[in-house]
Amino acid sequence: MFDAVLVTKDDEGKTSVAITQISEDQLPDGEVTVAVEYTTVNYKDGLCMSPGGGGLVRKFPHVPGIDFAGTVEQSSDERYKPGDKVVLTGWRVGEAHWGGYARKARVRADWLVPLPEGLSTRQAMAIGTAGFTSMLSVMALEDHGIKAGPVLVTGAAGGVGSVAVAILAHLGHKVAAVTGRPETADYLESLGATQIVAREEINETVKRPLEGETWGGCVDAVGGPMLARVLGQMEYGASVAAVGLAGGAGLPASVIPFLLRGVNLLGIDSVMQPYDNRLRAWKRVAKDLPMDKLEEMIVPAVMSDLPKLTTDILNGQVKGRVVVDMTAG
C-alpha cells in the first residue's frame, strides 16, 4: 500500500479529495510502473481537483497530476529497465489516466521519455509540463524566425511564462514580460526580462485590427482578448506561439493581422507530441534553461500541501514552479 491523492465523486455529482492509501492492484494498465519522486502543480491539476473535476476527469475515482519524474520499478517493455530515470508529460495523464499525485504510477511505455543527461528528477519537474510547453513554444518561434523586436511573454509570472522568459533571455533575446501582479516585477527581471508590461496595458479592448509593429515574437500563455490584442501589435512576419486558455477559448480577432502583416498564429499542444519531438524538446530545455534561474522559480512542496495548492493555482496565487517531493510529507 502507498499514499495517493484520490478524487472521488458521489451519486449527486459532488467530488471530494483525500490523501489515502491505495494498492498497486488499483493502478491502471500500462507496461511500466514508476516510483514517483517529484510532480508539479499545474492549472489543469487545479481543475481536476475542483468540484466536478473541472470537466477534465473522465472516470472516478481519480488520481490527478499531469506530469511526474521518477525511477522505473517494473517494466514489460525492453526500452525501460528497473532503475532507469524517466519523465512523463502529456497523454492526458492526470485527466483520463491516473497521474503523478501518488507514490507510484503505471503508464504506457510510449508516454515516457528517458531523463535527459544532466537533469535530476527534481529539476525535470521544476521544468515539468510548463517548461516543456515553453520549450515547444520557443522552438516553434525559432522555426518560423524570431524578428528584431522584443519577444513578448504573456502570463509571465506563471509556470509556462516563467520558463519562457528564462529560456528566451538565455538565448539572447530581449524579453517583455506581461504580468497583472506588479510585485512579481523583480522576480521576472531576475529571470532575464528587460521590460515589464502591465496586463491592463495589453488587455485593453481591441480598437483597431493593426497597431504599431512592436513585438518580434510572442509566447502567449493567456489567450482570449489578450491574444487578439497582441496579434495586431506583431512585427511583419512575426509569430505568436499560443499555449494558454486562461483568458478563454474565444478569439475576438480580425483576419487583418494575418492577411496584411503576415502574422503566424502557432498552436502549441503539449499533450500528444511525437516521441522524437518530446525528446528533442527535453534535451533543448536541459541545455538552454540556466539551472540557477530554474532554482529561482521553484516553490517546494510535499503531498499534504496539494489540496490547498491546487486551489491557489486556480485563484492565480501561485508564482513560478511548484515542485512536489512525493517521497516526503
PyMOL commands that set and color helices and strands:
alter all, ss='L'
color gray80, all
select helices_A, chain A and resi 24-26+43-48+51-55+109-111+121-144+159-170+182-191+199-202+224-231+256-260+275-288+291-297+303-314
alter helices_A, ss='H'
color red, helices_A
select strands_A, chain A and resi 2-9+15-22+32-40+67-75+85-89+104-107+112-114+151-153+175-179+195-198+217-220+239-242+264-267+298-302+321-325
alter strands_A, ss='S'
color yellow, strands_A
deselect
rebuild
show_as cartoon
